[in-house]
Amino acid sequence: MKKVFVNGYGSIGSRIVSFLKDDPEINVIGVGKYSPDDKVNLANSKGLDVYVPERKLNDFSNHKIAGTIESALDACDLVVDAAPGGHGFKNKKNLYEPKNIPAIYQGGESTTGSESVSDLLFNSRANYDLAIGKSHVMQGSCNVTGMGRVLEPLRDRFGDSLIRFDVTLVRRWADIEQTEKKLSDTIEMTEKPHHGDDVKLYFGKDAPLYVRAIKVPTRQMHLHIMDIRFKSVAPKPSEIHDIFRNEFGVATLWTAKGTKDVRDYAQSMEFNFTDTNMIHIHANMTTSIGDTVQMMYSDDQTGIVIPENHMLLQAMLFEKSYQEAFNHTESIFHMKEKKQKLETHFAKKD
Ligand SMILES: NC(=O)c1ccc[n+]([C@@H]2O[C@H](COP(=O)([O-])OP(=O)(O)OC[C@H]3O[C@@H](n4cnc5c(N)ncnc54)[C@H](OP(=O)(O)O)[C@@H]3O)[C@@H](O)[C@H]2O)c1
């Protein structure tokens, strides 16, 4: 059994640790907390040991803690960093590298520039093998992961007949659990979004991909609006949908009116954290006009990166082949079953 510590217990850290606890090959040492709030009790109530920074020990005198983050790191084989964007880099420099501990970082970090955490941005569909045996790897963010699940299968199928991809990311304002974060009544424009450049790290730096982003006041997923240009006449919508029939983490839905319908269904089916862990092609919105296919898909912002972190962990810790890792991840996340349930519920009505 390998020992894993999850540093950070927010939207992403709490999900990762909950699935790792179900993994018979992993011994979860515990989670790192930085603020002495109710989430310490929540973690304890779930049977998790809570560790805090040595310098903050006094702040937690009224809470049950198991020790310092520094000591937890000494005992682990790998750390999954789930810190707010930018803190992962600081943790790498101050904690993980000095202690020689392999680490997975989340999408709020960077793989370029002076604060790069790794030279690899992971996307299991595109570059699983490159992560095998590596010590520091960043998992792509939710939008970057979602785009990969659509772009890679399209490229596999249509290759040279693709001319360009234009994507507008409609991003959610906050996560469902972030109740302290108020939604602002505005549509915010994002200057120079990082997502296109991040995708190109695995899709190819010269890929004809053009990304714009706006943020809208919702907690219910991201929506990507994608136009795909072809050299000559574009394929029919049915040909596009067929590509995703057996794709991991992609469900094709016909009757969801909006992103909340999908979330509500996940909740009614008691999916963990109300996550689907996938993207949802809104098939009723796919059109083919001349040389262009227009499509839309929603991206489960918090859920989508969790099975990806699990795949990455297996490459780094166990050096498993893609197929072995895939089968093990599937045994824990049951993605095929979730996909089938979603597709049946939102099936086309004749
Ligand atoms: N939320 C999403 O939808 C989403 C999706 C994909 C990727 N990501 C990425 O995942 C990362 C985490 O995001 P999140 O949404 O989970 O954030 P979050 O909900 O704000 O949680 C952050 C957690 O990190 C802890 N923390 C604070 N300082 C830390 C430090 N120096 N080192 C380690 N942990 C620290 C916080 O502890 P306290 O609460 O105790 O202060 C909190 O538990 C970011 O890189 C983000 O970009 C987020």
PDBQT file of the ligand as one rigid body, heavy atoms in Angstrom, charges set to zero:
ROOT
HETATM    1  N1  LIG A 401     -13.108  24.346  -7.748  1.00  0.00    +0.000 N 
HETATM    2  C1  LIG A 401     -13.002  23.886  -8.975  1.00  0.00    +0.000 C 
HETATM    3  O1  LIG A 401     -13.986  23.753  -9.683  1.00  0.00    +0.000 OA
HETATM    4  C2  LIG A 401     -11.663  23.502  -9.524  1.00  0.00    +0.000 A 
HETATM    5  C3  LIG A 401     -11.641  22.687 -10.654  1.00  0.00    +0.000 A 
HETATM    6  C4  LIG A 401     -10.416  22.282 -11.169  1.00  0.00    +0.000 A 
HETATM    7  C5  LIG A 401      -9.242  22.702 -10.564  1.00  0.00    +0.000 A 
HETATM    8  N2  LIG A 401      -9.301  23.512  -9.468  1.00  0.00    +0.000 N 
HETATM    9  C6  LIG A 401      -8.026  23.896  -8.858  1.00  0.00    +0.000 C 
HETATM   10  O2  LIG A 401      -7.852  23.155  -7.659  1.00  0.00    +0.000 OA
HETATM   11  C7  LIG A 401      -7.104  23.925  -6.697  1.00  0.00    +0.000 C 
HETATM   12  C8  LIG A 401      -7.898  24.031  -5.419  1.00  0.00    +0.000 C 
HETATM   13  O3  LIG A 401      -9.121  24.676  -5.698  1.00  0.00    +0.000 OA
HETATM   14  P1  LIG A 401     -10.385  24.537  -4.745  1.00  0.00    +0.000 P 
HETATM   15  O4  LIG A 401     -11.534  25.030  -5.566  1.00  0.00    +0.000 OA
HETATM   16  O5  LIG A 401     -10.450  23.201  -4.129  1.00  0.00    +0.000 OA
HETATM   17  O6  LIG A 401     -10.039  25.637  -3.636  1.00  0.00    +0.000 OA
HETATM   18  P2  LIG A 401     -10.772  25.842  -2.237  1.00  0.00    +0.000 P 
HETATM   19  O7  LIG A 401     -12.109  25.221  -2.235  1.00  0.00    +0.000 OA
HETATM   20  O8  LIG A 401     -10.631  27.275  -1.927  1.00  0.00    +0.000 OA
HETATM   21  O9  LIG A 401      -9.861  25.005  -1.214  1.00  0.00    +0.000 OA
HETATM   22  C9  LIG A 401      -8.508  25.291  -0.993  1.00  0.00    +0.000 C 
HETATM   23  C10 LIG A 401      -8.019  24.486   0.177  1.00  0.00    +0.000 C 
HETATM   24  O10 LIG A 401      -6.622  24.681   0.304  1.00  0.00    +0.000 OA
HETATM   25  C11 LIG A 401      -6.297  24.946   1.676  1.00  0.00    +0.000 C 
HETATM   26  N3  LIG A 401      -5.100  25.760   1.740  1.00  0.00    +0.000 N 
HETATM   27  C12 LIG A 401      -4.947  27.068   2.083  1.00  0.00    +0.000 A 
HETATM   28  N4  LIG A 401      -3.638  27.419   2.009  1.00  0.00    +0.000 NA
HETATM   29  C13 LIG A 401      -2.977  26.297   1.622  1.00  0.00    +0.000 A 
HETATM   30  C14 LIG A 401      -1.611  26.008   1.391  1.00  0.00    +0.000 A 
HETATM   31  N5  LIG A 401      -0.665  26.925   1.516  1.00  0.00    +0.000 N 
HETATM   32  N6  LIG A 401      -1.286  24.742   1.022  1.00  0.00    +0.000 NA
HETATM   33  C15 LIG A 401      -2.210  23.791   0.882  1.00  0.00    +0.000 A 
HETATM   34  N7  LIG A 401      -3.530  24.006   1.088  1.00  0.00    +0.000 NA
HETATM   35  C16 LIG A 401      -3.883  25.253   1.459  1.00  0.00    +0.000 A 
HETATM   36  C17 LIG A 401      -7.528  25.635   2.232  1.00  0.00    +0.000 C 
HETATM   37  O11 LIG A 401      -7.505  25.408   3.618  1.00  0.00    +0.000 OA
HETATM   38  P3  LIG A 401      -8.386  26.231   4.657  1.00  0.00    +0.000 P 
HETATM   39  O12 LIG A 401      -9.792  26.199   4.149  1.00  0.00    +0.000 OA
HETATM   40  O13 LIG A 401      -8.208  25.451   5.894  1.00  0.00    +0.000 OA
HETATM   41  O14 LIG A 401      -7.824  27.602   4.699  1.00  0.00    +0.000 OA
HETATM   42  C18 LIG A 401      -8.648  24.855   1.512  1.00  0.00    +0.000 C 
HETATM   43  O15 LIG A 401      -8.942  23.675   2.204  1.00  0.00    +0.000 OA
HETATM   44  C19 LIG A 401      -6.799  25.254  -7.400  1.00  0.00    +0.000 C 
HETATM   45  O16 LIG A 401      -5.562  25.143  -8.050  1.00  0.00    +0.000 OA
HETATM   46  C20 LIG A 401      -7.919  25.352  -8.430  1.00  0.00    +0.000 C 
HETATM   47  O17 LIG A 401      -7.593  26.184  -9.521  1.00  0.00    +0.000 OA
HETATM   48  C21 LIG A 401     -10.477  23.908  -8.916  1.00  0.00    +0.000 A 
ENDROOT
TORSDOF 0
